[in-house]
Amino acid sequence: MNIVVPFTKLEPATEALARRHGAGFVDVSQDDEAYYRLLTRLWGMGESFLIVEHDIVPAEQVIAEMRDCSEPWCAAPFPQLLALKTADGQPVRRLQLALTWGLGLMRFNAALLRSHPDALERAGSLSRHWHDLDKTLLHVVLKGERHVPGPHLHYGECRHLRTEVDRFPLEPRLAAHHAVT
Ligand SMILES: [Zn+2]
């Protein structure tokens, strides 16, 4: 299984795990669209691949399950800090810790790439910014338009070493309260 680790700041535990599995490491720190270009390249190659982002550490069992799984699209949920918003989308400066799936740990198999050959092009027409990829590629293109139920989920342990607290304008006290490792 082709394992790819896109990184800007690679966590040692993620690196060690990925090296054990012969993963490829791709620096996507050049600009905000580098991650999009990487996915476009992988999609174009037409071979199954597993993305393990730079601060995600799945249990060995999760990797083994995904390697052996015949579903076209797989993910393992991991802890994520989500910014709470009001009903009309305004941030309320509070975070919620949730177990969610996303690009952080996701396997796309060759059948999915074949059935959605223009997925990256369509996602890119909405945005090519790394921050939007979960929404554009996963939710709008792969899930939303075809009303499919989303990826097949593997519920083994999957750690998320760094949360994304620094993306939100939080008071340090609140951020510390929500911090997870
Ligand atoms: Zn699966």
Residues whose N, C-alpha, C, O or C-beta is under 5 A from the ligand:
A	BS01	ZN	C69 E71 C74 H152
